Amino acid sequence: MGFGHDARVGILCYRPFALWMLGYPDAAHADADQALKDAREIGHAATLLIALYYAPATYLLCGDYQAATAVINELLALAEEKASVQWKSAGMFVRSWLVALTGTAADAVVAITAGVSAYRSTGATAWTPSYLSYLAEAHAQLGQFDDAWRCIGEATAMIESTGERWWEADIYRRAGDIALMAPGRDAAKAQACFERALAVARRQQAKSWELRAAISVARLRRDQGKRDEARDLLAPVYGWFTEGFDTFDLKQAKVLLDELAA
């Protein structure tokens, strides 16, 4: 995907996501903004399309849903104008992520199923494991746990077969959340998933994924009455960050830490 785009913007499109993973959400957001600015100045449709596709990922990870919505709408409009089935499919794919974060679980199931199908029809597979994990969570919210675990299984199998491990930590974290949502609330399975998510994030030095996993572990320990353990795990991860305190994940971590300190 992205043949014919300007290589300078191609590099800038990938860098924001890497910066976010490493724990620099403000820098990631600024880089995504810059990639879009450069693509518009170049004035090359293929270059702008790839920038419009990748920028929303950073905005969504930072919790800036307004910016993501505007860029996704622009991507779909430009793809329609250029009669590009490939980029229209990509636009549907990334829009389904937005629906998963801002819509109902039922809407998410419909949107992600359609988005993944359209995206795969072009032969593309990148980032599909992440979308499958969002689909799994939506199924779980609807009580459809067989479908939820099927999606998690497909996502982890894709990780192993393709070697694409960008989202590995968060997929295991979501699996842990689903274990807690399931009938019987399997805390042991959830803990194992969360610990694996932490291990992967730490191995990758992916501080943003580590923070998300630490939040999930801290919530579980809080619910088990282990408030000190929860705080001792989460506080140093949160304390590592030097920026991004207005982003969704860091706000969640701060609220939880305040609760644990009360």
Secondary structure, 3 states (H helix, E strand, C coil): CCCCCCHHHHHHHHHHHHHHHHCCHHHHHHHHHHHHHHHHHHCCHHHHHHHHHHHHHHHHHHCCHHHHHHHHHHHHHHHHHCCCHHHHHHHHHHHHHHHHHHCCHHHHHHHHHHHHHHHHCCCCCCCHHHHHHHHHHHHHHCCCHHHHHHHHHHHHHHHHHHCCCCCHHHHHHHHHHHHHHCCCCCHHHHHHHHHHHHHHHHHHCCHHHHHHHHHHHHHHHHHCCCHHHHHHHHHHHHHHCCCCCCCHHHHHHHHHHHHHHC
